[in-house]
Amino acid sequence: MKTIYFDLQMGAAGDMLSAALFELLNDEQKKEFLHKINNAGIPGVEVAAEASVKCGITGTHFKVTVDGEEEEVHDSHHHEHEHEHSGVPEPVEGHHHHDHDHDHHHEHHHTSLHDIEHLVNDLKLSDAVKKNVLAVYNLIAQAESHAHGKPVTDIHFHEVGTMDAVADITAVCLLIEMLNPERIIASPVNVGSGQVHCAHGILPVPAPATAFILQGVPSYSNQIKGELCTPTGAALLKHFVKSFGPMPTITTEQIGYGMGKKDFEAANCVRAIMGDISRDYQSVVEFTCNLDDISAERIGFAIEQLFQAGAVEAYTIPVTMKKSRPGNLLCVMCLEENKQKVLEVIFKHTTTLGVRVNISQRYALDRTIETVETDFGPVRIKKAEGFGVERQKYEYEDLARIARETGKSIEEVISLLSK
């Protein structure tokens, strides 16, 4: 399974993520990417890849210029111009992260989320890239809306730097389209420590918008002072990364280093590792609990809700419980990224007071769904392969629909479709 793993020991910013992904491309793809991003139609923007060295490691820094000028770093934050006075909404993560020691002489115009949507929809890129860019911007706007108690429609982005923020986010979305991984995973996020200066005073790191976006994402702080994870970096991770944790067993094919500008005692970079994760097995979270005071109807409804929450398996086994009461052992399996939601459903829709958890290794065939046109309308075929085996069968719901419409048995429908 083609996988990208982000090593986030020094946090994440949009341009660091994009530079790391850029290094995973081959030489031809690098030229193609730079041509696409620079001809996408982001007003006044030019993106260039520069070699950068941190702690003896060579990587890439993305230099984004707007109308020929590159935003500069003036304070303790290390993440370039990426968002500190760029396209993050005005009240917290706007340009003012640098204001305490640098006066901007730009005339400040403001751009609404509606303006961003128009800009992005006009880009000369695929609809999939545009959709991802807008989803990331929506995460940032929702976070700012929550931090300031304002509706999303009242959130405005600073035009000073909005274009380079659009460039950073668009670059990541375009690179992921070009690399086309099947899965993106990441380490827990180092958010940095200390304080951030803004127009309204001094705030703790991570800044409120970043903290809001990172809800549900494993993160930590160590001795490094500064804002290591920006709202834009956090939003890109939240949108694209399917699970966070230690690096799995991966056969590495490419490694990319995306560099920040500031120097720390640790190499200031995002590392992206691309390779193959064995399809032999996957880790699944297995929840179990005993139930002796719940009706059959409620168990049926709970299992229905568990599948909607992302369970890959949910079933009951009859058991004898204390005081010789007949009961049910509920077993639920899900992927790591769905465990919190599944756990909440178990507590909400069953009578259990406690749930046991195990991490299991599951062997599974690779599955795909193909839709074919038939005389009875579109019919889905579920295919599975691996371990020297190939299987396929028609989707039951489609067979049942045709059986109802024609008055035939499911066996007769299968026979007709197979001709």
C-alpha positions as CSV (number, residue, x, y, z in Angstrom):
1,M,0.0,0.0,0.0
2,K,1.6,3.3,-1.2
3,T,1.9,5.3,2.0
4,I,3.3,8.7,3.0
5,Y,4.4,9.1,6.6
6,F,5.0,12.6,8.0
7,D,7.6,12.9,10.8
8,L,6.4,16.0,12.8
9,Q,9.0,16.3,15.5
10,M,9.3,20.0,14.6
11,G,5.7,20.7,14.0
12,A,4.2,21.6,10.6
13,A,3.6,24.6,8.4
14,G,2.1,24.7,5.0
15,D,5.4,25.5,3.1
16,M,7.4,22.9,5.1
17,L,4.8,20.2,4.3
18,S,4.8,21.1,0.6
19,A,8.6,21.3,0.4
20,A,8.8,17.8,2.0
21,L,6.3,16.4,-0.5
22,F,8.0,18.1,-3.4
23,E,11.2,16.2,-2.6
24,L,9.3,12.9,-3.1
25,L,8.7,13.7,-6.8
26,N,11.1,12.6,-9.5
27,D,12.9,15.3,-11.5
28,E,10.4,15.4,-14.3
29,Q,7.5,15.6,-11.8
30,K,9.3,18.5,-10.0
31,K,9.4,20.5,-13.3
32,E,5.7,19.6,-13.9
33,F,4.7,20.7,-10.4
34,L,6.5,24.1,-10.6
35,H,4.9,24.7,-14.0
36,K,1.4,23.9,-12.7
37,I,1.6,25.9,-9.5
38,N,3.1,28.9,-11.2
39,N,0.5,28.8,-14.0
40,A,-2.5,28.0,-11.8
41,G,-3.6,31.6,-11.7
42,I,-2.9,32.6,-8.0
43,P,-2.6,36.4,-8.4
44,G,1.0,37.7,-8.3
45,V,2.4,34.5,-6.9
46,E,5.6,32.7,-8.0
47,V,6.9,29.5,-6.2
48,A,10.5,28.4,-6.4
49,A,12.3,25.5,-4.7
50,E,15.6,26.4,-2.9
51,A,18.1,24.1,-1.3
52,S,18.3,24.6,2.4
53,V,20.6,23.1,5.1
54,K,19.6,22.6,8.8
55,C,21.9,20.8,11.2
56,G,23.9,19.4,8.3
57,I,20.8,18.0,6.5
58,T,20.0,19.3,3.1
59,G,16.4,19.7,2.1
60,T,14.1,22.1,0.2
61,H,12.6,25.4,1.2
62,F,9.8,26.8,-0.8
63,K,10.3,30.5,-1.6
64,V,6.9,32.1,-2.3
65,T,7.0,35.6,-3.7
66,V,3.9,37.8,-4.2
67,D,4.4,40.6,-6.8
68,G,8.2,39.9,-6.6
69,E,8.4,40.2,-2.8
70,E,8.9,37.5,-0.2
71,E,7.3,37.9,3.3
72,E,9.9,37.8,6.0
73,V,10.2,36.4,9.5
74,H,10.7,39.0,12.2
75,D,9.9,37.3,15.4
76,S,10.5,34.1,17.3
77,H,8.4,31.9,15.0
78,H,10.3,29.9,12.6
79,H,7.7,29.1,10.0
80,E,8.6,31.6,7.3
81,H,5.8,33.7,5.9
82,E,3.6,30.7,5.7
83,H,0.8,32.1,7.7
84,E,2.0,34.4,10.3
85,H,1.0,37.4,8.3
86,S,-0.7,35.5,5.6
87,G,-4.0,34.1,4.7
88,V,-5.2,33.1,8.1
89,P,-8.1,35.2,9.5
90,E,-7.4,38.5,11.0
91,P,-8.0,38.3,14.8
92,V,-5.4,35.7,15.8
93,E,-3.2,34.2,13.2
94,G,-3.2,37.1,10.7
95,H,-0.2,39.2,10.0
96,H,0.1,40.4,13.5
97,H,2.2,37.5,14.8
98,H,5.2,39.7,13.9
99,D,3.7,43.0,14.9
100,H,5.5,43.4,18.1
101,D,8.9,44.1,16.5
102,H,8.0,45.1,12.9
103,D,5.6,47.6,11.5
104,H,3.9,46.7,8.2
105,H,3.5,49.5,5.8
106,H,1.0,47.6,3.6
107,E,-2.5,48.9,3.2
108,H,-4.6,46.2,4.9
109,H,-7.4,44.9,2.8
110,H,-9.5,42.0,3.9
111,T,-10.6,38.9,2.1
112,S,-13.7,36.8,3.1
113,L,-14.0,33.1,2.8
114,H,-16.4,33.8,-0.1
115,D,-13.6,35.7,-1.9
116,I,-11.2,32.8,-1.3
117,E,-13.8,30.4,-2.8
118,H,-14.1,32.5,-5.9
119,L,-10.3,32.7,-6.2
120,V,-9.8,29.0,-5.8
121,N,-12.6,28.0,-8.1
122,D,-10.9,30.1,-10.9
123,L,-7.6,28.2,-10.5
124,K,-6.4,26.2,-13.5
125,L,-6.2,23.0,-11.5
126,S,-8.4,19.9,-11.2
127,D,-11.7,20.0,-9.3
128,A,-10.2,17.5,-6.7
129,V,-7.4,19.9,-5.9
130,K,-9.8,22.9,-5.6
131,K,-12.1,20.9,-3.4
132,N,-9.3,20.0,-1.0
133,V,-8.0,23.6,-0.9
134,L,-11.4,24.9,0.1
135,A,-11.9,22.1,2.7
136,V,-8.6,23.2,4.4
137,Y,-9.6,26.8,4.3
138,N,-12.9,25.9,5.8
139,L,-11.2,24.2,8.7
140,I,-9.2,27.3,9.4
141,A,-12.2,29.6,9.2
142,Q,-14.2,27.3,11.5
143,A,-11.4,27.4,14.0
144,E,-11.2,31.2,13.9
145,S,-15.0,31.5,14.1
146,H,-14.9,29.4,17.3
147,A,-11.9,31.2,18.8
148,H,-13.6,34.6,18.4
149,G,-17.2,33.8,18.7
150,K,-18.0,35.2,15.3
151,P,-19.9,33.5,12.4
152,V,-17.7,32.1,9.7
153,T,-19.2,34.7,7.3
154,D,-17.6,37.4,9.5
155,I,-14.1,35.9,9.4
156,H,-11.8,37.8,7.1
157,F,-8.3,36.9,5.9
158,H,-5.6,39.5,5.5
159,E,-4.9,40.3,1.9
160,V,-1.3,41.0,3.0
161,G,0.0,37.5,2.4
162,T,-3.3,35.8,1.5
163,M,-1.9,34.8,-1.8
164,D,1.1,33.0,-0.4
165,A,-1.1,31.1,2.1
166,V,-3.3,30.1,-0.9
167,A,0.0,29.0,-2.6
168,D,1.1,26.9,0.4
169,I,-2.3,25.2,0.7
170,T,-2.7,24.7,-3.0
171,A,0.8,23.3,-3.3
172,V,0.2,20.6,-0.7
173,C,-3.1,19.6,-2.4
174,L,-1.5,19.5,-5.8
175,L,1.5,17.5,-4.6
176,I,-0.8,14.9,-3.0
177,E,-2.7,14.6,-6.2
178,M,0.5,14.0,-8.1
179,L,1.9,11.6,-5.6
180,N,-1.4,9.8,-5.2
181,P,-0.7,7.8,-2.0
182,E,-3.3,5.3,-0.9
183,R,-2.8,6.4,2.7
184,I,-1.2,9.3,4.6
185,I,-0.2,8.9,8.3
186,A,1.9,11.0,10.6
187,S,3.6,11.1,14.0
188,P,2.1,13.0,16.9
189,V,2.5,16.8,16.3
190,N,5.1,18.9,18.3
191,V,3.2,22.2,18.8
192,G,6.1,24.0,20.4
193,S,5.9,26.0,23.6
194,G,5.9,29.5,25.1
195,Q,3.8,32.3,23.9
196,V,2.7,34.0,20.6
197,H,2.5,37.8,20.3
198,C,-0.6,39.1,18.5
199,A,-2.4,42.4,18.0
200,H,-4.6,41.7,21.1
201,G,-1.8,40.7,23.5
202,I,0.1,37.5,24.3
203,L,-1.4,34.1,23.8
204,P,-0.2,30.6,24.7
205,V,1.3,28.2,22.1
206,P,-0.4,26.5,20.4
207,A,-2.5,29.6,19.4
208,P,-6.3,29.1,19.9
209,A,-7.1,28.3,16.2
210,T,-4.3,25.7,16.1
211,A,-5.5,24.1,19.3
212,F,-9.1,24.0,18.0
213,I,-8.0,22.3,14.7
214,L,-5.8,19.8,16.5
215,Q,-8.7,18.5,18.6
216,G,-8.6,14.7,18.2
217,V,-5.0,14.8,16.9
218,P,-2.2,13.5,19.2
219,S,0.1,16.4,20.0
220,Y,2.7,17.4,22.6
221,S,5.1,20.1,23.6
222,N,8.8,19.9,24.5
223,Q,11.5,22.3,25.4
224,I,11.7,24.1,22.0
225,K,10.3,27.6,22.3
226,G,8.2,29.0,19.6
227,E,5.1,28.2,17.6
228,L,6.0,25.0,15.8
229,C,2.6,24.1,14.3
230,T,0.7,26.8,12.5
231,P,-3.1,26.9,11.9
232,T,-2.5,26.2,8.2
233,G,-0.2,23.3,9.0
234,A,-2.7,21.9,11.5
235,A,-5.6,22.2,9.0
236,L,-3.6,20.4,6.2
237,L,-2.8,17.5,8.6
238,K,-6.4,17.3,9.9
239,H,-7.7,17.1,6.3
240,F,-5.2,14.6,4.8
241,V,-3.8,12.4,7.6
242,K,-5.9,9.3,8.3
243,S,-4.1,8.3,11.6
244,F,-1.4,9.5,13.9
245,G,1.1,7.3,15.7
246,P,4.6,5.7,15.6
247,M,6.0,4.9,12.1
248,P,4.7,1.6,10.9
249,T,6.8,-1.0,9.2
250,I,7.3,0.6,5.8
251,T,9.6,-0.2,2.9
252,T,11.0,3.3,2.1
253,E,11.3,4.4,-1.5
254,Q,11.7,8.2,-1.1
255,I,12.5,10.6,1.7
256,G,11.8,14.4,1.6
257,Y,12.9,17.2,3.9
258,G,10.9,20.4,4.0
259,M,12.8,23.2,5.7
260,G,11.7,26.1,7.8
261,K,13.7,29.3,7.8
262,K,14.7,29.7,11.5
263,D,17.5,27.6,13.1
264,F,16.9,25.6,16.3
265,E,19.1,23.1,18.2
266,A,17.0,20.5,16.3
267,A,16.8,20.3,12.5
268,N,13.9,22.5,11.7
269,C,12.1,20.4,9.1
270,V,9.2,18.2,8.2
271,R,10.3,14.8,7.0
272,A,8.1,12.9,4.6
273,I,8.7,9.2,4.0
274,M,7.1,7.5,1.0
275,G,7.0,3.7,0.7
276,D,5.1,0.5,0.8
277,I,3.3,-0.8,3.8
278,S,2.8,-4.5,3.6
279,R,-0.7,-5.5,2.8
280,D,-0.3,-8.7,4.9
281,Y,-2.0,-7.3,7.9
282,Q,-3.4,-4.2,9.4
283,S,-3.9,-3.1,13.0
284,V,-7.5,-3.0,14.2
285,V,-8.9,-1.9,17.5
286,E,-11.1,-4.5,19.1
287,F,-13.7,-3.5,21.7
288,T,-15.6,-6.0,23.8
289,C,-18.1,-5.8,26.6
290,N,-20.7,-8.0,28.3
291,L,-24.4,-7.1,28.2
292,D,-27.1,-8.8,30.3
293,D,-29.7,-6.0,30.7
294,I,-30.4,-4.9,27.1
295,S,-33.2,-5.9,24.7
296,A,-32.6,-7.7,21.4
297,E,-34.1,-4.6,19.6
298,R,-31.6,-2.3,21.3
299,I,-28.7,-4.6,20.4
300,G,-29.8,-4.6,16.8
301,F,-30.0,-0.8,16.7
302,A,-26.6,-0.4,18.4
303,I,-24.9,-2.6,15.9
304,E,-26.5,-0.6,13.1
305,Q,-25.1,2.6,14.6
306,L,-21.7,1.0,15.1
307,F,-21.3,0.2,11.4
308,Q,-22.3,3.8,10.6
309,A,-19.6,5.0,13.0
310,G,-17.0,3.1,11.1
311,A,-16.9,-0.4,12.6
312,V,-15.5,-3.0,10.2
313,E,-17.1,-5.8,12.3
314,A,-19.7,-5.9,15.0
315,Y,-21.4,-9.0,16.4
316,T,-22.6,-10.7,19.6
317,I,-21.9,-14.1,21.1
318,P,-24.3,-15.6,23.7
319,V,-22.5,-16.0,27.1
320,T,-23.4,-16.9,30.6
321,M,-22.7,-14.1,33.0
322,K,-22.6,-13.7,36.8
323,K,-25.5,-15.2,38.8
324,S,-25.9,-17.6,35.8
325,R,-27.6,-14.9,33.8
326,P,-27.8,-15.4,30.0
327,G,-26.2,-12.4,28.2
328,N,-24.3,-11.3,25.1
329,L,-20.7,-10.6,24.5
330,L,-20.5,-7.6,22.1
331,C,-17.4,-7.5,19.9
332,V,-16.6,-4.5,17.7
333,M,-13.6,-4.0,15.5
334,C,-12.6,-0.7,13.8
335,L,-9.6,1.1,12.4
336,E,-7.5,3.3,14.7
337,E,-8.9,6.5,13.2
338,N,-12.5,5.5,14.1
339,K,-11.9,4.2,17.6
340,Q,-13.1,7.3,19.5
341,K,-16.4,7.6,17.6
342,V,-17.0,3.8,17.9
343,L,-16.3,3.9,21.6
344,E,-18.8,6.7,22.1
345,V,-21.5,4.8,20.2
346,I,-21.0,1.7,22.4
347,F,-21.5,3.7,25.5
348,K,-24.4,5.7,24.0
349,H,-26.4,2.8,22.6
350,T,-25.8,0.0,25.0
351,T,-26.1,-0.4,28.8
352,T,-22.4,-1.3,29.4
353,L,-20.5,0.4,32.2
354,G,-17.1,-0.5,30.8
355,V,-15.4,-1.6,27.6
356,R,-12.3,-3.7,27.1
357,V,-9.8,-2.9,24.3
358,N,-7.2,-4.9,22.4
359,I,-5.1,-4.1,19.4
360,S,-5.3,-7.0,16.9
361,Q,-3.6,-7.7,13.7
362,R,-6.0,-8.5,10.9
363,Y,-5.2,-10.2,7.6
364,A,-7.5,-9.0,4.8
365,L,-7.9,-9.3,1.1
366,D,-7.7,-6.1,-1.0
367,R,-11.2,-5.0,-1.8
368,T,-12.6,-2.9,-4.6
369,I,-16.1,-2.1,-5.8
370,E,-16.9,-1.9,-9.6
371,T,-20.2,-0.7,-11.0
372,V,-21.4,-2.3,-14.2
373,E,-24.4,-1.3,-16.3
374,T,-27.0,-4.0,-16.8
375,D,-30.5,-4.4,-18.3
376,F,-31.7,-3.8,-14.7
377,G,-29.7,-0.6,-14.1
378,P,-26.3,-0.2,-12.4
379,V,-25.1,-3.1,-10.3
380,R,-22.1,-3.1,-8.0
381,I,-19.6,-5.9,-8.0
382,K,-17.5,-6.4,-4.9
383,K,-14.0,-7.8,-5.8
384,A,-11.4,-9.2,-3.4
385,E,-7.9,-10.4,-4.1
386,G,-4.6,-11.3,-2.4
387,F,-2.8,-14.3,-1.0
388,G,-3.2,-16.0,-4.4
389,V,-7.0,-15.7,-4.2
390,E,-9.5,-13.7,-6.4
391,R,-13.2,-13.5,-5.5
392,Q,-16.1,-11.4,-6.6
393,K,-19.8,-11.2,-5.9
394,Y,-22.8,-8.9,-6.6
395,E,-23.8,-6.3,-4.0
396,Y,-26.7,-7.8,-2.1
397,E,-28.7,-4.6,-1.9
398,D,-28.6,-4.3,-5.8
399,L,-29.7,-7.9,-6.1
400,A,-32.5,-7.4,-3.7
401,R,-33.7,-4.3,-5.6
402,I,-33.8,-6.1,-8.9
403,A,-35.6,-9.1,-7.2
404,R,-38.3,-6.8,-5.8
405,E,-38.7,-5.0,-9.1
406,T,-38.9,-8.2,-11.2
407,G,-40.6,-10.6,-8.8
408,K,-37.7,-13.1,-9.3
409,S,-35.7,-14.8,-6.7
410,I,-32.1,-13.6,-5.9
411,E,-30.7,-16.8,-7.4
412,E,-32.6,-16.1,-10.7
413,V,-31.3,-12.5,-10.7
414,I,-27.7,-13.7,-10.3
415,S,-28.2,-16.2,-13.1
416,L,-29.6,-13.4,-15.4
417,L,-26.7,-11.0,-14.6
418,S,-24.1,-13.7,-15.1
419,K,-25.2,-14.5,-18.7
